[in-house]
Amino acid sequence: MLLTDIYSQISQFDVKQRNFDTTEQLIRATREILTDKRYFILLDDIWTIPDWKYIQSALPRNDNGSRIITTTRIKSVAKACCSGIDAHMYEAKPLSDEDSRTLFLRGLFCSSEDFPQDLTEVSSDILRKCGGLPLAIISIAGVLAYRSKTKEVWVNTLESMISAAADDKDSPVYIMKRIFLLSYFDLPHNLKECLLYLSVFPEDYSIDCRRLVLIWVAEALIPGQDRQSMEELGRDYLNELINRSLVKPTKVGADGATVKECRVHDVTFEFIISKAKEHNFVTIWNRNGFSENYPSNEIRRLSIQLGGISGTAEEMAKTIKNAAHIRSINIFGSNLMLVKHASKFLSSQVLRVLNIDQDYAKCYLEPVKTFGQMKYLRIAGYLSGCKLPENIEKLQHLETLVVGRSHIIGKPLASIIQLQKLVRLRVSCEVQLPNGIGGMQALEQLSKISLGIQSVKVIQELGNLTNLKVLGINWQYYNGVSDVEGHKKTCILSLSKLFMGLRELRVWGHETFSFRTSCAHTSPPLQRLVLHDSLKPLSMVPRGISSLVSKEGIDILACLPKLVSLTVLFIDKERDSSRMLHPRHAINSQGFRHLVKFNFTCWLEMALEFMPGAMPKLQRLKLELKAWCQFKYVDGGLVPGMQNLTGLRHLALRMNCDAATTDVVQALEDNIRDAADAHPNRPILHVEKYKTGRPIVHIEKYKSMERSGLQQATYGTTNIVRYGRCHTCRW
């Protein structure tokens, strides 16, 4: 797993694209890339000496000053990693009393002044039991955050930490176990089940929060009858798990509050797995076979993880026999036979969730037609030969259908229109939608629809989906459309009907369109807009918007009053961009009043300039620029005026170094770093440099730890509190 992560980060190819037959091929390919390179690799949380030996065999020793840092909780592994001449082992020390208290109070009070003095003594006793372990301190603070801040309650909490008799009750392992038990038993029943459901994901898996909430709802882990209120409550549940420090947010949305992705710390994950097995909440099938609870007479949830699955024929037969009550099946990994085996479990009449996160395999879904209770069906990855079941219309409770990279052909596609409860539909862009799509009034999310291959009747019906909130379209034309202009007019009319209800719009394509029909006169409610792989979508705005401003291009977008996230991509240097941006386009204070996140990719000869008062609420700015353009803008560089972005907190620069000299690349990097250093907020800066078709070079620079709230990583045998498995840097 770690080696595949390394290869994916240093290579222009993903491991899935190369499809290595043996681990030796992967090792050889990794060595070939690194042989003549100076590299820096950080390997987080190695568990066994064989794991280290396996990874070490792929990392060539050279005289280029390469460095490897490993972290582990096991001293013998740390010693094995330090067998080289220049190796050094650092054993992480517990936090000091002062740092422990600072970390503890940060999770409970807005400031130290708010801390009640009568809790001083008992808080010191609690921290003493935590032994300076950061995760223990954060976890117990999460428990106390939902309890009354009185001395009596805190004393009871302390007594719970030390109540059980044990010879090693002062050991770190015992302390963490007691704190996790406190956290777990402090949860309401429904929240406990939501926490246990995290055990279906592989260790260190990056969990999509929106997807997680939908699965919770589909599994009826969230109480309620109304779908929307249940989804809102599910998001509240997730936020509570985060506030209790049981789940770690790893990606936050443009609003700065909505968590988009999360992870579970490996120590916490071990506890969740143990409780899930104890309560027969989940059965796990991976390269080690089935989890200990597999002989149970009733399998409730099946999680198939990692590529190499194993298990005897007897185990397989027994497990299939006990599959009649499976409520969910989650499949992760990459194995040609994995889904074929998993299809043997598709006999449950109560299956509510089928989530296949699987690559390169045939998908046998015919039994799904019997799943009258199914609410969530997702088939991700590069699946071949995948067809929806003939009688998919029988899935009358289905709310989410995602088949983003599968080929859906024949009768099942026409049957989709009978799924009147379907709320989210995502198909691959080569799919032609059936007539009758306009009758699916429950649809709120629809993507990725290629308008150029849809019939005029289907395009007309799309305009009837007035409940749509999220829409993703590809707007390009290929051979086969007889009346392109007429088709364009129909698209414009239908999309104009939808525009006033959309919250999120994603557009791929490069057709030169302009909405010539009127829209409603009220301000459009778009909050997120993505204009991808295109120069022309900036003019694809209804007249209701274009009338608000006198200039085209980004000036039009500046007047979207509720826009909080904007992504714009310019890549085709052969197209005329003069209508979109001036050579150096000035963004003034007249627009983008609520924009929080701005991603701007430009491979053309143009630059941005932020004037005083521009984008007053912008916190995250991500730029991808052609480095060779830097010399054309000597005065101020490609992006002057960043000091005028008063709310900026995060700045990312991705440089395309094609046709650029080393001096030009360095000049652009220095320009951005100087701007970040001079900014009063000292934003977190991330810089990437790459050449087309070559591995990406990662260079990271963070502002001071004190300002950013980040904790310095410690390396050694204890207290490793990091998220993410492998971090590489090449230069």
C-alpha positions in Angstrom: 0.0 0.0 0.0 2.7 2.5 0.9 4.8 1.6 -2.1 1.8 2.2 -4.4 1.3 5.6 -2.7 5.0 6.4 -3.4 4.8 5.4 -7.0 1.6 7.4 -7.6 3.2 10.5 -6.2 6.5 10.4 -8.1 5.2 9.1 -11.4 3.1 10.7 -14.1 1.0 7.5 -14.1 -1.3 6.1 -11.4 -0.7 2.5 -10.3 -4.1 1.7 -11.7 -3.1 2.9 -15.1 0.1 0.8 -15.2 -1.7 -2.3 -13.7 1.5 -4.1 -12.5 1.2 -7.8 -12.5 3.8 -8.4 -9.7 5.2 -6.4 -6.8 8.6 -6.9 -8.3 7.5 -4.8 -11.3 6.3 -2.1 -9.0 9.6 -2.1 -7.1 11.6 -2.0 -10.4 9.5 0.9 -11.8 9.9 2.9 -8.6 13.7 2.4 -8.6 13.9 3.5 -12.3 12.3 6.8 -11.5 14.4 7.6 -8.4 17.7 6.2 -9.5 19.3 9.5 -10.6 17.1 11.8 -8.5 17.6 13.6 -5.2 14.5 12.6 -3.3 12.9 13.2 0.1 10.3 10.7 1.3 8.3 10.6 4.5 6.8 7.3 5.4 4.2 7.6 8.2 3.4 4.8 10.6 5.3 1.6 9.6 4.1 -1.4 11.5 6.5 -4.3 10.7 10.1 -4.8 9.8 9.1 -6.8 6.6 7.1 -3.8 5.5 10.1 -1.5 5.8 12.4 -4.0 4.0 9.9 -4.2 1.2 9.7 -0.4 0.8 13.5 0.0 1.2 14.1 -2.4 -1.7 12.4 0.2 -4.0 14.4 3.2 -2.8 17.8 3.3 -4.5 20.8 4.5 -2.5 22.7 7.2 -4.3 25.1 10.1 -3.6 22.6 12.8 -4.4 21.8 13.7 -0.8 18.5 11.8 -0.7 16.7 11.5 2.7 14.1 9.1 4.1 12.1 9.8 7.3 10.0 7.1 8.8 7.6 7.1 11.8 6.5 4.1 13.8 5.1 3.3 17.2 7.3 0.2 17.5 10.9 0.5 18.7 12.2 -2.6 16.9 10.8 -1.2 13.6 12.5 2.1 14.3 15.8 0.4 14.9 15.5 -1.5 11.6 14.8 1.7 9.8 18.0 3.2 11.2 20.4 0.5 10.0 22.3 2.8 7.6 25.5 4.7 8.3 23.9 8.2 8.5 20.7 6.9 10.2 19.4 8.5 13.4 16.5 7.5 15.6 14.5 10.1 17.5 12.2 9.0 20.2 9.3 11.4 20.6 8.8 12.8 24.0 5.5 13.4 25.8 4.2 17.0 25.8 5.3 19.2 28.7 2.8 20.1 31.3 2.4 23.6 29.8 1.9 22.3 26.3 -0.5 19.6 27.6 -2.7 22.3 29.3 -2.6 24.5 26.2 -3.8 21.7 24.0 -6.4 20.6 26.5 -7.9 24.1 27.0 -7.9 24.9 23.3 -10.6 22.3 22.7 -12.8 23.5 25.6 -12.6 27.2 26.0 -12.3 30.2 23.7 -9.5 31.6 25.8 -7.7 30.8 29.0 -9.6 33.6 30.7 -12.8 31.6 30.4 -11.4 28.7 32.3 -13.1 28.3 35.8 -10.5 28.4 38.5 -12.2 25.7 40.6 -11.4 23.2 37.8 -7.6 23.8 38.0 -6.8 20.9 40.3 -9.0 18.3 38.7 -7.9 19.3 35.2 -4.3 18.8 36.3 -5.1 15.3 37.6 -6.8 14.5 34.3 -3.8 15.7 32.3 -1.5 13.7 34.5 -3.4 10.6 33.6 -3.0 11.5 29.9 0.7 11.2 30.3 1.5 13.9 27.7 -0.1 11.9 24.9 -1.6 14.4 22.4 -4.3 12.1 21.2 -5.3 11.2 24.7 -5.5 14.9 25.6 -7.6 15.8 22.5 -9.9 12.8 23.1 -10.6 13.5 26.8 -11.2 17.2 25.9 -13.7 15.9 23.3 -15.5 14.0 26.0 -15.6 17.0 28.4 -16.8 19.4 25.6 -20.2 17.7 25.8 -20.4 17.6 29.6 -21.2 20.3 32.1 -18.1 22.3 33.1 -18.5 21.8 36.8 -16.1 20.3 39.3 -18.4 17.4 40.2 -18.7 16.3 36.6 -15.0 16.5 35.9 -14.2 14.6 39.1 -16.5 11.8 37.9 -14.8 11.8 34.6 -11.4 11.4 36.2 -12.7 8.5 38.4 -14.0 6.8 35.2 -10.5 7.0 33.8 -9.0 5.2 36.7 -11.9 3.0 37.9 -10.8 -0.3 36.4 -8.1 -2.2 38.1 -5.1 -3.1 36.0 -1.4 -3.7 36.5 -0.5 -1.5 33.6 -3.1 1.2 34.2 -0.5 3.9 33.8 0.7 2.7 30.4 -0.2 4.7 27.3 -2.2 1.8 25.8 -4.3 1.5 28.9 -4.9 5.3 29.2 -6.0 5.5 25.6 -8.3 2.5 25.9 -10.0 4.0 29.0 -10.4 7.4 27.2 -11.9 5.8 24.1 -14.3 3.8 26.2 -15.4 7.0 27.9 -15.8 8.7 24.6 -17.8 5.8 23.2 -20.2 5.3 26.1 -20.8 9.0 26.2 -22.3 8.9 22.8 -26.1 8.7 22.1 -27.2 5.4 20.6 -27.5 6.7 17.0 -24.2 8.4 17.2 -22.5 5.2 18.3 -23.8 3.4 15.3 -22.6 6.2 13.0 -19.2 5.9 14.6 -19.1 2.1 14.2 -20.0 2.5 10.6 -16.6 4.0 10.0 -15.1 0.5 10.4 -16.3 -0.4 6.9 -13.6 1.8 5.4 -10.0 0.7 5.1 -7.4 2.2 7.4 -6.2 5.7 6.5 -9.0 5.9 3.9 -10.0 9.5 2.9 -13.8 9.5 3.5 -16.0 11.7 1.4 -18.3 13.3 4.0 -21.3 13.9 1.8 -21.2 10.3 0.6 -20.8 9.1 4.2 -23.9 11.0 5.3 -26.0 9.6 2.4 -24.9 6.1 3.4 -25.9 6.7 7.0 -29.3 7.9 5.9 -29.7 4.9 3.5 -28.9 2.5 6.3 -31.5 4.2 8.5 -28.8 5.1 11.1 -30.2 8.6 11.2 -33.7 8.8 12.8 -36.5 10.6 11.0 -38.9 10.2 8.1 -38.1 13.2 5.9 -35.0 12.7 3.8 -33.8 16.3 3.8 -34.0 16.6 7.6 -32.3 13.3 8.0 -29.4 14.4 5.8 -29.1 17.6 7.8 -29.1 15.6 11.1 -26.5 13.3 9.6 -24.2 16.3 9.0 -24.8 17.4 12.6 -23.8 13.9 13.7 -20.6 14.1 11.7 -19.8 17.5 13.1 -20.3 16.2 16.7 -17.9 13.3 16.0 -15.4 15.8 14.8 -16.0 18.1 17.8 -15.4 15.1 20.1 -12.1 14.5 18.3 -13.2 11.0 17.1 -12.9 12.1 13.5 -10.3 14.3 11.9 -11.4 16.8 9.2 -8.9 16.8 6.3 -10.6 19.0 3.7 -12.9 21.9 4.4 -15.2 23.6 1.9 -15.2 27.1 0.6 -17.4 28.3 3.4 -14.7 27.4 5.9 -17.2 25.3 8.0 -18.4 22.4 5.8 -16.1 19.4 6.1 -15.7 17.7 2.8 -13.3 14.9 3.6 -12.3 13.3 6.9 -10.1 10.5 8.3 -9.9 8.5 11.5 -6.7 8.4 13.4 -5.2 4.9 13.3 -5.3 4.4 17.1 -9.0 5.5 17.2 -9.7 3.3 14.2 -8.3 0.3 16.0 -10.8 0.9 18.8 -13.7 1.4 16.4 -12.8 -1.9 14.6 -12.7 -3.7 17.9 -16.1 -2.4 19.0 -17.7 -3.1 15.6 -16.5 -6.7 15.7 -17.6 -7.1 19.3 -21.2 -6.0 18.4 -21.1 -7.9 15.1 -21.7 -4.6 13.4 -19.5 -5.3 10.4 -17.7 -8.3 8.9 -14.4 -7.5 7.2 -12.9 -9.6 4.4 -9.4 -8.7 3.3 -6.0 -10.3 2.5 -6.0 -11.9 5.9 -9.3 -13.6 5.3 -12.5 -12.8 7.2 -12.6 -11.0 10.5 -13.0 -12.9 13.7 -16.8 -12.5 13.8 -17.4 -14.0 10.4 -18.8 -17.3 11.7 -21.8 -15.4 13.1 -25.2 -16.6 12.0 -26.0 -13.2 10.7 -23.8 -10.8 8.7 -25.1 -7.3 8.8 -22.6 -5.4 6.9 -19.8 -6.7 4.6 -16.6 -4.7 3.9 -14.3 -6.1 1.3 -11.0 -4.4 1.5 -7.6 -4.3 -0.3 -6.7 -6.1 -3.5 -5.6 -9.5 -2.2 -8.6 -11.4 -0.8 -8.3 -14.8 0.7 -10.5 -17.3 2.4 -11.1 -21.1 2.2 -14.0 -22.5 0.2 -15.6 -23.6 3.4 -15.4 -20.1 4.9 -16.8 -18.6 1.6 -19.7 -21.0 1.6 -20.5 -20.3 5.2 -20.3 -16.6 4.8 -22.6 -16.7 1.7 -25.1 -18.8 3.6 -25.2 -16.1 6.3 -25.6 -13.3 3.8 -29.4 -13.1 3.8 -29.5 -10.2 6.2 -26.7 -8.0 4.8 -27.8 -4.4 4.9 -24.7 -3.0 3.1 -21.8 -4.1 1.0 -18.7 -1.8 0.6 -15.9 -2.9 -1.7 -12.5 -1.2 -1.8 -9.4 -2.2 -3.7 -8.3 -3.4 -7.1 -8.7 -7.0 -7.9 -10.0 -8.6 -11.1 -12.0 -11.3 -9.2 -13.1 -9.2 -6.3 -16.5 -8.0 -7.6 -17.2 -11.3 -9.1 -16.8 -13.0 -5.7 -18.8 -10.2 -4.0 -21.7 -10.7 -6.4 -22.3 -14.0 -4.6 -23.5 -12.0 -1.6 -26.1 -10.2 -3.6 -29.0 -12.3 -2.3 -30.1 -10.2 0.6 -33.7 -8.8 0.4 -32.8 -6.1 2.8 -29.7 -4.7 1.1 -29.8 -0.9 1.3 -26.3 0.1 0.2 -24.0 -1.2 -2.5 -20.8 0.9 -2.7 -18.2 -0.4 -5.2 -15.0 1.5 -5.1 -13.3 -0.9 -7.5 -11.2 -0.8 -10.6 -10.7 -3.0 -13.7 -13.3 -5.7 -13.1 -16.4 -7.0 -14.5 -19.5 -6.1 -12.4 -22.2 -8.7 -12.0 -25.3 -6.8 -10.8 -28.1 -9.0 -12.1 -29.2 -10.0 -8.5 -29.7 -6.3 -7.7 -33.1 -6.5 -9.3 -34.4 -8.2 -6.1 -33.2 -5.4 -3.8 -36.5 -3.7 -3.1 -35.0 -1.8 -0.1 -31.9 -0.4 -1.8 -31.4 3.3 -1.5 -27.8 3.8 -2.4 -26.0 2.3 -5.5 -22.6 3.5 -6.4 -20.2 1.9 -8.9 -17.0 3.9 -9.2 -13.7 3.2 -10.9 -12.8 1.9 -14.3 -15.3 -1.0 -14.6 -15.6 -2.9 -17.8 -18.7 -4.9 -18.9 -20.9 -3.3 -16.3 -24.6 -3.2 -16.9 -27.4 -2.2 -14.7 -29.9 -5.0 -14.0 -32.7 -5.5 -16.5 -35.4 -4.7 -13.9 -33.8 -1.7 -12.2 -37.2 0.0 -12.1 -38.0 -2.3 -9.2 -35.6 -0.3 -7.0 -38.4 2.1 -6.1 -36.7 3.3 -3.0 -33.4 4.2 -4.8 -32.3 7.7 -4.0 -28.7 7.7 -5.2 -27.4 6.1 -8.4 -23.7 6.8 -9.4 -22.2 5.0 -12.3 -19.7 7.6 -13.3 -17.2 5.5 -15.3 -19.3 2.6 -16.4 -20.9 1.8 -19.7 -24.6 1.7 -19.3 -26.4 0.4 -22.4 -29.7 -1.0 -23.4 -33.0 -1.4 -21.6 -31.9 -0.6 -18.0 -31.2 3.1 -19.0 -34.7 3.6 -20.3 -36.0 2.1 -17.0 -34.3 4.7 -14.9 -37.1 7.2 -15.6 -39.4 5.0 -13.4 -37.3 5.6 -10.3 -39.5 8.4 -9.0 -37.6 8.7 -5.7 -34.2 9.2 -7.3 -32.5 12.3 -6.0 -28.9 12.0 -7.3 -28.0 10.6 -10.7 -24.4 10.6 -12.1 -23.5 8.8 -15.3 -20.6 8.9 -17.7 -20.6 11.6 -20.3 -21.0 9.1 -23.2 -24.5 8.1 -21.9 -27.6 9.2 -23.8 -30.4 9.9 -21.5 -33.8 8.4 -22.3 -37.0 10.2 -23.2 -39.1 10.9 -20.2 -36.2 12.2 -18.1 -38.2 15.4 -17.5 -40.6 13.5 -15.3 -38.1 12.7 -12.6 -39.1 15.5 -10.4 -37.2 14.3 -7.4 -33.9 14.8 -9.1 -31.7 17.4 -7.3 -28.3 16.4 -8.7 -27.5 15.5 -12.3 -24.1 15.0 -13.9 -22.1 14.5 -16.1 -24.4 15.0 -19.1 -23.0 15.5 -22.5 -25.4 17.9 -24.2 -24.0 17.4 -27.7 -25.2 13.8 -27.9 -28.6 14.2 -26.4 -31.7 14.4 -28.5 -33.6 17.6 -28.8 -36.6 16.1 -26.9 -34.3 15.1 -24.0 -32.8 18.6 -24.0 -36.3 20.1 -23.8 -37.2 17.8 -21.0 -34.1 18.8 -19.0 -35.7 22.2 -18.6 -38.6 20.6 -16.6 -36.2 19.5 -13.9 -36.7 22.6 -11.9 -35.8 21.0 -8.6 -32.2 20.6 -9.7 -29.6 22.1 -7.4 -26.4 20.6 -8.8 -25.8 20.2 -12.5 -22.7 19.0 -14.4 -22.7 19.3 -18.2 -20.2 18.7 -21.1 -21.0 21.2 -23.9 -19.2 20.0 -27.0 -20.4 18.9 -30.4 -19.2 16.0 -32.5 -20.2 14.7 -35.9 -23.7 13.4 -36.1 -25.8 16.5 -35.0 -27.6 17.7 -38.2 -28.9 21.1 -36.9 -26.2 22.3 -34.5 -27.6 25.9 -34.2 -31.1 24.6 -33.5 -29.7 22.2 -30.9 -27.8 25.1 -29.3 -30.9 27.2 -29.0 -32.8 24.4 -27.3 -29.9 23.9 -24.8 -29.9 27.6 -24.1 -33.6 27.7 -23.5 -33.6 24.6 -21.2 -30.6 25.7 -19.1 -32.1 29.2 -18.7 -35.1 27.6 -17.0 -32.9 25.7 -14.6 -30.4 28.5 -13.8 -32.5 30.2 -11.1 -32.7 27.0 -9.0 -29.1 25.9 -9.3 -26.7 26.1 -6.4 -23.7 24.4 -8.2 -22.9 24.4 -11.9 -20.0 22.6 -13.6 -19.3 23.1 -17.2 -16.9 21.2 -19.5 -16.5 22.1 -23.1 -15.4 24.8 -25.5 -18.4 25.9 -27.6 -18.8 29.6 -28.2 -22.3 30.1 -26.8 -24.1 33.0 -25.3 -27.4 32.7 -23.6 -29.5 35.0 -25.8 -32.8 34.4 -24.0 -33.9 36.2 -20.9 -33.7 34.8 -17.4 -35.5 35.8 -14.4 -34.7 39.3 -13.1 -33.8 38.1 -9.6 -30.2 37.5 -8.7 -29.1 34.0 -9.6 -28.4 31.8 -6.5 -25.2 30.1 -7.7 -22.8 29.4 -4.9 -20.3 27.2 -6.7 -19.2 27.5 -10.3 -16.7 25.4 -12.2 -15.7 26.3 -15.8 -13.4 23.5 -16.8 -11.2 22.8 -19.8 -12.6 25.8 -21.7 -12.1 29.4 -22.7 -15.6 30.1 -23.8 -17.9 29.2 -20.9 -17.3 32.6 -19.4 -19.7 34.0 -22.0 -22.2 31.3 -21.4 -24.1 33.3 -18.9 -27.8 34.3 -19.2 -28.7 37.8 -20.2 -30.1 38.2 -16.8 -26.5 38.3 -15.5 -24.7 39.9 -18.4 -27.0 42.9 -18.1 -25.6 43.6 -14.7 -22.2 44.5 -16.1 -20.9 46.2 -19.2 -17.8 43.9 -19.8 -17.6 40.2 -20.5 -15.5 37.5 -19.0 -14.6 37.4 -15.4 -16.3 40.8 -14.9 -19.6 39.0 -15.6 -18.9 36.4 -13.0 -18.0 39.0 -10.5 -21.6 40.0 -10.2 -22.9 36.7 -9.1 -24.0 37.9 -5.6 -23.9 34.5 -3.8 -20.9 32.9 -5.4 -18.5 31.5 -2.7 -16.4 29.2 -4.9 -15.2 29.7 -8.4 -12.9 27.6 -10.6 -11.8 28.8 -14.0 -9.6 26.9 -16.4 -7.9 28.4 -19.5 -5.7 25.9 -21.4 -6.1 26.3 -25.1 -3.5 28.8 -26.3 -4.8 28.5 -29.9 -8.1 30.1 -29.2 -8.8 33.8 -29.0 -9.0 34.8 -25.3 -9.2 38.6 -25.8 -12.9 38.6 -24.9 -12.2 36.9 -21.6 -9.2 38.6 -20.0 -7.0 41.6 -20.7 -3.2 40.9 -20.8 -3.3 41.8 -17.1 -6.9 41.7 -15.9 -7.6 43.8 -12.9 -10.1 42.5 -10.4 -11.5 45.4 -8.5 -13.7 45.9 -5.5 -16.9 45.9 -7.4 -17.5 42.2 -7.5 -16.9 38.8 -5.9 -18.1 40.3 -2.6 -18.7 36.8 -1.0 -16.1 34.7 -2.8 -14.2 32.5 -0.4 -12.3 30.1 -2.8 -10.8 31.0 -6.2 -9.0 28.4 -8.4 -7.5 29.9 -11.5 -5.6 27.9 -14.1 -4.2 29.8 -17.1 -1.7 28.6 -19.7 -2.1 31.7 -21.8 -0.2 35.0 -22.0 -2.2 36.8 -19.4 -2.0 37.8 -15.7 -4.3 38.8 -12.8 -4.0 41.8 -10.7 -5.9 42.3 -7.4 -6.8 45.9 -6.8 -7.5 47.4 -3.3 -10.8 46.0 -1.9 -10.8 43.0 -4.3 -12.5 39.8 -3.1 -12.7 40.9 0.5 -13.8 37.5 1.9 -11.4 35.4 -0.2 -9.5 32.9 2.0 -8.2 30.3 -0.4 -6.4 31.1 -3.7 -5.1 28.4 -6.0 -3.2 29.4 -9.1 -1.8 27.3 -11.9 0.3 29.3 -14.3 2.8 29.0 -17.2 6.1 29.9 -15.7 7.5 31.2 -19.0 5.0 34.1 -19.0 6.8 35.5 -15.9 9.3 37.4 -18.0 6.6 39.2 -19.9 5.3 40.8 -16.7 8.5 42.1 -15.1 6.7 44.8 -13.2 4.8 43.0 -10.5 4.9 39.5 -12.0 2.0 37.4 -13.0 -0.2 38.0 -9.9 0.5 41.5 -8.4 -1.7 42.9 -5.6 -2.1 39.8 -3.4 -1.6 42.0 -0.4 -5.0 43.5 -1.2 -6.7 40.2 -0.5 -7.3 41.0 3.1 -8.9 37.7 4.1 -6.3 35.4 2.4 -5.4 32.4 4.6 -4.2 29.7 2.1 -2.2 30.3 -1.1 -1.3 27.5 -3.6 0.8 27.9 -6.8 1.2 25.2 -9.4 3.8 26.1 -12.1 3.9 24.6 -15.5 7.6 24.7 -16.3 7.4 23.8 -20.0 9.7 26.0 -22.1 10.8 28.0 -19.1 14.4 28.5 -18.0 15.5 27.8 -14.4 15.8 31.6 -13.8 12.3 32.3 -14.9 10.8 29.5 -12.8 12.7 30.7 -9.8 11.6 34.3 -10.4 8.0 33.3 -10.4 8.4 31.2 -7.2 10.3 34.0 -5.5 7.6 36.5 -6.5 4.9 34.4 -4.9 6.9 33.6 -1.8 7.7 37.2 -1.3 4.1 38.2 -1.6 3.1 35.5 0.9 5.8 36.6 3.4 4.7 40.2 3.0 1.0 39.5 3.5 -0.2 40.6 7.0 -2.0 37.2 7.4 1.1 35.2 6.5 -1.0 32.7 4.5 -0.1 29.0 4.3 1.8 28.5 1.1 2.0 25.4 -1.1 4.1 25.4 -4.3 4.2 22.7 -7.0 6.4 22.6 -10.1 6.0 20.2 -13.0 6.6 19.7 -16.7 4.0 18.1 -18.9 4.5 14.3 -19.0 7.0 14.4 -16.1 6.6 13.7 -12.4 5.4 16.5 -10.2 7.8 18.2 -7.9 6.4 19.1 -4.5 7.7 21.9 -2.4 5.8 22.9 0.7 6.2 25.9 3.0 4.0 26.7 5.9 3.6 29.8 8.0 4.6 29.6 11.6 3.1 26.8 13.6 1.8 29.1 16.2 -0.2 31.1 13.7 -1.6 28.2 11.7 -2.6 26.0 14.6 -0.6 23.1 13.1 1.2 20.8 15.4 4.8 19.9 14.6 5.1 16.2 13.7 7.2 14.1 15.9 9.1 11.1 14.7 10.1 8.0 16.7 8.3 5.3 18.6 5.4 7.0 20.3 2.8 9.8 20.1 2.8 10.0 16.3 -0.2 12.1 15.5 -0.3 12.5 11.7 -2.8 11.9 9.0 -1.9 10.6 5.5 0.4 7.8 4.8 3.1 8.9 2.4 4.6 12.3 1.6 7.2 12.6 -1.1 9.3 15.5 -2.3 11.6 15.5 -5.4 13.8 18.2 -6.8 
